Amino acid sequence: MPVKVSVVVPVFNPGVYIEDCIESLLGQSLPPDEYEVIFVDDGSTDDTPARLDALAAADPRVTVVHQENSGWSGKPRNVGIAASRGEYVMFVDNDDHLGDEALERMYDYGVAHAADVVVGKMAGKGRAVPVELFRRNHPRATVENAPLIDSLTPHKMFRRAFLDDIGLRFPEGRRRLEDHVFVTEAYLRASNVSVLSDYVCYYHVRRDDSSNAGFQRFDPGGYFKNLREALDVVERYTEPGPLRDRLFRRWLRVEMVERMRGRRFLAMPADWRRELFEEIHQVVVERFGPGVAAGLQPTQQVVAALIIAGRYADVEAFAEWEAGIALTAVPERVAWDDGTLRVGFTAEYTSAGEPMTFAADPARTPPAGPPEDLAAALAWVGADTVARFGRATADLLLRERASGAQYFQQVEFTREELPEPGDDGRVRLVLRTAAAVDPATLAGDGLWDAHVRVKLGGWTKECRLGPAPRGDRPAPYAGVVGGHVVLPYWTAPHASLALDVDRATHRVGLGALTPDDVTVSGNRLHAPLPLHVPDAGTELPLRLTSSGTSHEVPATLSPHGSGSLLEAVLPLGELRRATWRPALGMPGSRFLTLPFALRVGAGGVRVVRAPRVSALRRLVRRARRRMGRARSGGR
């Protein structure tokens, strides 16, 4: 059968960090005879070559190519392309891994839309990945209608014939940004680029030892020499004008201005950041016209203007001011509503720990050049922030703690200018937001942290949703909704909102139920439970167990106050005289033991307290819970 996808993995001394990569590649949902994996060992000196040779000997999907060290990833990827037989080529780094269905989904999506390039949703584990690009699917994306230029890493699927037709290969040798050169040209020459955003295809992982190639300190002169090559590609395939300026703006914003801002800038060694500033100044003056910086956010425009003017001391002073700015998000409501979790919060920026305030009606005059001093820069940023408040946005994202997978939730928000007490006419800029969380959209079990993302003025920042007010903290029940058991809870000690999806057992609150709350009339059981269910109700199995014997009967959960009512018909004819422990079946084939027992005797059925668990069993359960928390990274 023809090979659909060739996965190319450049390898250099990954050690144990390659194991997750291998496991994910060999566990793909695409049939084994429809893809191949090509590891190109770039002169590794650890045990990896032997590990890969043994893997290739045992699995026909795997090919290993050994070569002398070339210095960087460009040549190994090119060697992999030459060895590939697939219709598409997918590039994966040796310390990253794929989602189980990544190859199948990306291939099918690419074929369905005749794509030369397929960009799969990324999740970052300690590494930054694009966010806005993956807000929705883009079956026909271009650099004009989607933020493609924000994703320049090579971790994508490329049609092999397309690469051959245009002669596209990676720059080789010891260098940086070879992926920028390759991917930019691919975007600009592709007949179609498709972005798949509804499934996490690629997990971009920061190693525990932070020895990924992208985290190493670089030589500024060599780095920006390589960056100029990416700019050359843009000039080669675009005409002067707004599109070229917009594409150039990506490098000005990400590789230059953002390195000169706030805590990131101040954390660099002083001598290195000065050297970096000088190299950036040269590139900006040499390559960018005024239209490039003009499209930046106001804070970025200030930094760009100071870079152009060569005013290093003022860049440093502005960074010190920006380092004190943070986002805060205060929860106001967390409640279930017919299977949807409604989350309300306010968000605003703070400076030095206090809410930021702005002049209510400032004069907003765009500077003709760099600001005269720091005070002038702050005045213009403040005026522009108020003037643009009508464009400010707020989002709620749920991010899975272990994998970094994240999903936007539906939100509605209002923008409020709140006057500050006093007569100076200053206001706070607050976004009041209502989000709707549909648990059915969450991909699998895990612990999902709530993150707030706000675009306001010249900043785009994220923070955890919390802390919740101690005296009035919402405490909704767990919900049985969307095929999941979802427990909203507040983390300790920071009191930030998180969702436990299909993991919670003892924490769902069933222990508050007493025998007096439960009734048995004839053969009908009724028990109010602290579980939310949608208005239509939910059908679940009820298991009755005694001395190794079990019976399962259908049960229903229907809305009852803020919780639900469990109803079931007991199989009295099959229950011998004994004490039976009921357990309620949950989505995912789990059963939660209910905190009461049914004692069947000659006089019928009585509801009694559940037998006490022995000390030994309590210790075993506690150890299991601790092991589970250790695997998930804590709560």
Number of C-alpha atoms within 10 A of each C-alpha: 6 10 15 21 26 27 23 27 25 23 27 24 17 19 16 11 15 20 16 14 19 20 13 16 24 17 14 17 14 18 11 14 12 16 26 23 25 23 28 28 22 23 17 18 13 12 12 19 22 10 13 21 16 13 16 17 12 10 12 12 18 20 20 20 18 15 14 10 17 14 15 20 26 22 22 28 28 19 18 25 23 11 16 21 18 20 19 29 27 26 20 26 22 24 23 23 22 24 20 19 17 23 28 19 17 26 22 14 19 25 15 11 14 17 24 23 28 28 28 26 28 28 26 18 18 14 14 12 18 17 16 12 21 25 16 14 17 17 19 15 21 19 16 11 9 15 17 23 21 17 18 18 15 20 23 23 26 27 23 22 14 19 18 12 8 12 8 16 21 19 22 17 14 14 16 23 21 24 19 24 25 20 25 22 19 21 19 17 14 17 15 19 25 26 26 24 19 15 21 23 26 23 24 23 22 19 16 9 6 12 11 15 12 12 11 9 8 14 12 17 14 13 16 20 15 19 19 16 16 23 19 13 16 21 14 11 12 13 11 9 10 12 15 17 21 20 22 22 22 17 21 22 21 12 15 23 27 16 19 28 22 20 16 12 19 17 9 14 9 11 9 14 19 16 14 21 21 16 18 25 20 14 17 20 14 10 12 16 12 11 15 25 24 16 15 19 18 23 22 22 23 26 28 27 22 23 24 19 13 17 15 19 11 19 23 19 16 23 19 16 16 18 17 14 20 19 21 22 27 19 20 18 19 21 18 22 14 16 21 20 21 17 21 20 21 21 22 19 22 16 15 12 12 11 19 19 20 21 17 20 12 16 13 15 9 12 14 7 12 18 19 11 12 15 11 13 20 17 17 21 23 23 21 21 25 24 16 13 18 13 12 21 18 25 19 26 22 23 22 24 18 14 19 20 23 26 21 21 16 13 17 14 18 14 18 15 16 13 17 15 9 7 7 10 13 19 20 20 24 22 24 19 22 22 23 18 21 15 21 13 12 19 15 12 17 20 26 23 25 21 21 24 21 22 15 23 21 19 19 14 16 19 17 22 27 22 19 21 12 8 6 9 15 17 13 19 22 25 26 24 22 17 13 20 26 26 26 24 22 21 17 11 8 12 17 21 23 24 25 23 23 20 19 19 16 11 12 21 15 20 14 10 16 17 16 11 13 17 16 18 10 11 13 13 18 18 20 21 24 22 26 31 28 19 14 11 18 17 15 18 19 26 20 22 19 17 9 5 10 13 16 16 13 15 21 17 26 22 20 16 10 15 20 24 19 23 20 19 17 21 13 14 7 8 19 14 14 14 22 24 21 23 20 18 19 18 15 12 7 14 17 17 20 18 18 23 23 23 19 17 13 7 6 14 22 16 20 17 15 19 11 7 8 8 9 9 10 12 11 11 12 12 12 12 15 13 13 13 12 11 10 14 11 14 15
